[in-house]
Amino acid sequence: MAQKGNIGVTTENIFPVIKKFLYSDHEIFLREMVSNAVDATQKLKTLAERGDFKGELGDLTVRISLDTEKGTLTISDRGIGMTEEEINKYINQIAFSGVTDFLDKYKDNANAIIGHFGLGFYSSFMVSKKVDIITRSYKEGAKAVKWSCDGSPEFEIEDAEKADRGSDIVLHIDDDCKEFLEKQKIEELLNKYCKFMAVPVAFGKKTEWKDGKQQETNEDNIINNVEPLWTKAPSTLKDEDYKSFYRTLYPMSGLPPPPPPGGGGSRCSGYTSTSTIRSTSPAYSTSHASSRTLSCSATRFSSTVTKYS
C-alpha cells in the first residue's frame, strides 16, 4: 500500500543534534557567541554610517565575564539588540531542510554542521543547562526583554530591566562543563578563536606587578587586534609589523626568518578583510557568516606566513 507524507523536523530535534553531533568540539561555542556579538555591533555601526541610527555609539567593546559563584559565563555587547518580535522571529523559529542526509554526511565535522544550519546561537547549549538573553533594541522606545530556555523546546519571554541597548547572553554552564568557568580556559579560547575580530573584545582587566603580587588595573584586557596586517596596504608595513604579527600567531617560536626576495610586503598581497556586514538582519540571527569569514582570513594569512617559516 503506497503512502505519502511529509517528514517533519521540529525544535525537539535540535538539541539532541547539537549535543550528539557537536559535543566533541564543544569549545567552539565561544567563537560562535562572540562572533554574534561582533556582528550585532558591526550592524549598528553600519546603521549609524547610513544615518539610520542617530544616537551616540559610545563604547562598542564586546565584553566577556565570568561569575564562578553563579556558574555563569556572559557575553555582552552594545550592538543593535532585539525586540520581542525579533526574538520570536530569529531565535524561536528554526527550520531545517535535508537534515538527516546532511548530518549523516557531515557527522564528524562540527564546523560544517554549524555553518550549514546557522546554529551559531544554539551552540551555547552544548555547554549550558540554561541560556538567558537580556536584550534591548536600538530602536527608539524599545523595551528590554528577557528570553530563557533550559535546552528543551520550551522557552519563556518576559519584560526585563536593561538601561542600555544591546544584548547580554548569559550561559548557565552545565555541571559536566565546569572548565568553561575557569579564567585560564576562557582566555585560551578567546586567543584561539577571536584574536582578529573586527570589534574590541575584552576579558577582565589587565594586571601589573605591584607590592609583590599581580594586581588588576582599570584598563580593559583587550584580547584581539582589530586592524590585522591583511587589512592594510603592503606598502605601509614595516619589518617590525610582520615580526609583531608573527609573534602574535606563534608566541613560542621566536622571530620569523627574513622575507623572500622581492620584499616582505608581497606575502601580504591580496589578504584583505572579507567581512560583510549584514545590516538588514537583527543582532542574533542564527547566521553570522561575516565574522566567520574574517576568522578564515586570519587562517589564510597564517598559512602564508608559515610558508616562509
N, C-alpha and C positions, 0 to 999 in steps of 0.2 A: 504494500500500500504506500503510495507516494505521499510525502509530507513536505510542506513548505513552511518557512517561518523566518524570523529574524533573530540573530544572535545578539543578545543584549550585553553590554558592558556597563556596569554601574559603578558608583563610588565605592561600593562594598569590595570591588575587585582591586581598587587602587592600593590600599595599604598592604595587603599581602604581597602584591607585586613589588612594592618598594622594599619591604622587609626581606623578602626571599631573594630577589634578584640583585638588589643593590647593596646588601649588607656587607659584602666583602670589601667594598670601597666606601664605607660609610663616612669616612673623613671628608669626602668631597662636599658634604652638606654645607660646610662653612664657606667654601668658594661660591656655591650657589646663592647663599643668603647675602653675602657681601656684594656679589655681582648685582643682585636685585636692588640693593640699597644704592649702589653706584648708578644704576640705570635710572632710578627714581630721581636722583639728584641731577643727573645729566638732562633729563627731560624738563625739569624745572628751569635749568639754565637756558635751554632752547626756547621755552615759552617766554622767558624774560627777553631774550635776544629778538624775538619776533614781536614783542610788545604785548603779548597776551597775558603776561604777569607783570604787574607794575609795582609790586611790593619790594621790600628790601630782601636781597638774597641772604646777606649775612654769612655766618659761618656755615659752610656746607660739608664739614668734615663728617664722615661716617664713623660712628663710634661703637666699639665692641667692649662689653663689660661683663664681668663675672660676679656672681653672688654665691659663694660656696655654701653659705648658711641656708639660703633658699633653694639652692641647687639649680640655679638658672644661668643661662648664657643669653645676653641680649644684644641684638644688632639694631642700632638706631640711626636714622637719617633725618634730614630736614629737606626732603625732596617734595614731590607733588602730593604724597599722601593719597588717601582714598575716601570716598563717601560710602555709605552703607550700600547704595545701589551698585557701586563699582565692586565692592567686596562680593556681593551676590553674583555679579557677572563674571568676575575674573578669578575668584577663589572657590566659590561654591559650585560653579557649573563647569564640569570637566567632561570632555568627550574623547573617546579613543576610537581608532579605526584600525582594523587588522591587527589587533593587539596580540592575539595568540601566536600567529605566524611570526610576527616580529620578535616577540620575546623568545621564541624557540631559536630563532636565528642568531640573536644577539645576547643570549642569556649570560654569556661570560664577559660581556663588555658593558659595565655600568654606565660609562660616559655616553655610549651610543643610545642606551635606553633613555637616559635623561634628556639628551639632545633631541631625540626624535619626538618624544611626547611632551616636552616642555615641563618636566616635573621639577623644575628648579625649586619652587617654594616647598613642594611636598617632600623634597628630600630631607627636610628638617625632621620628619617623623622617623627617619632612620635611627636617630639618637634621642628622640624625645618621647615622653609619655603624654605630654600635653604641649600645645603651642597656642600662645596668645598673640593677636595682632591688635595693637592700640594705635589708632591712626586718625589723622585729621587732614582733610583735603586742603590744598592751597586755595580753593575756590572761596570767594567771599561769602560769608555767612555759613560756611560748612560747620557741622558739629562733629565732635570726636565720637568715635565708636570703638567698641572692643569686640573682637571675634575670638572665640575659643573653641578648640577641638581636642579631644583626647585620643585621636587616632582611629576612631570609629566613624561611620558615616554621619553621625550626629554632630551638630555644631550649635553654638549659641552666639547671638549678636545682641549687644546691649549698649546703652549710652555710656560714655566714658568721660573722664576729665583729662584733657590734654590742652595746654595753653598754646602750644606752637604747632605749626604744620609739620607734616612728615609722619613717619611710622616707627614704632618700637616693636620689634619681633622678639618675643620672649619665649625661649625654649626651656621647658622644664625637663632637664636631662634625665634619661632613663637610668634605672639602677645599674644596669649592666654596661653603661657607657660613661662611668664617672671620670674617665680620663679626660673628658672634654670639659671638666671643671677645674683642670689644672692649668695654671698660668703658662707654664713652660710649653705644654702641648698646644695650646691655642696660638701662642706666639710662633711656634714652629709651623703650624698650618698656614697662618697668615703670611709668613715669609715664603712658604712653598707655593701658595696658590694666588696670593693677592699683591705681590711685590710691585706690579706695574699697573694697578688700577688707575683710572683717569681722574679720580677724586681722592683727596687725602683720607686715609683710613687710620684711625687712632686706636691704640690698645693700651690703656693706662697712661701713666706719666713716665717721663724719663727719670732716671736715677743718677745720683752722683755720690762719690765717696766723701763722707763728711763725718767728723767726730768718730772715726774708727769703724764706720759701717756705711752700707749703701742706703741712701735715703731718697725718697721721692721728691722731685721738684714740681713746679707748677706748669712745666712745659709738657705738652702732649707728646706721647711716644708715637710718632708717625712712622708706620712700617713700610710705606710704599714711596716710589718715585713717580710723580705724576707727569714728568717730562722725560721719559727714557730716550735713549740715543736715537732710536729709529724714527722719532717724531721731529728730528732736527735735520737741517741740511748738512750733508757731509762736510761741506766747505767751512762750516762754522766750528767744527770739532777739532780738539787738540789731542795729542797723545795721552795726556793725563785723563781726558774724558773717557777714552777707551779703557785705560787701566783701571779707573774707578769703577766702570761698569763691569769689567771682568771680575774685579774683586767682589762685587755685589753678587754676581752669578756663582762664583766659585771662591767663597771666602777662605777656604783652607788650602788653596792651590798656589798661592803666591802670585807673582806677576805673569802676564802673558808674554809670549815671545814677540819679537819685533814684527810689524806688519809686513805683508808680502810686498814685492816690488810694485811700484805704482802708487804708493801712498795708502795710509791707513783708512782714509775716508771711503775707499772703494768697497770695503767689506760691509759698509752700512747702506750702500746704494739700494734703493728700492724698498727699504724696510720702514714704511710709513704706517702710521696708525690707521687701521681699517675699521675702527669703532664707529658704528652707525647708530645715531640716537633716534629711537622710535618714539617721537614726541606725541603720537596720536593715541597711544595706549597708556593706561594708568600705571602706577608705580609697581604693583606686584602682579602684573600679568605673569602667568607662569612660564612665559618665554622671555629670555634675555640674551639673544644671540650677540648683542653688541659687546658686552663685557667679556664673553667667552672668546669672541674674535680677537679682542685686544690681548687676552692672555695667550692666544695662539701666536700672535705677532711676537710676543716675548720669546716663545719657544723657538720660532723660526730664527730670530736673531741669535739666540743662544746657540743654535746649531751652527750658524755661520761663524761665530767666534770660535767654536770648537774645531772647526776646520783648520784654524791657524794655531791650534794649541799643540 
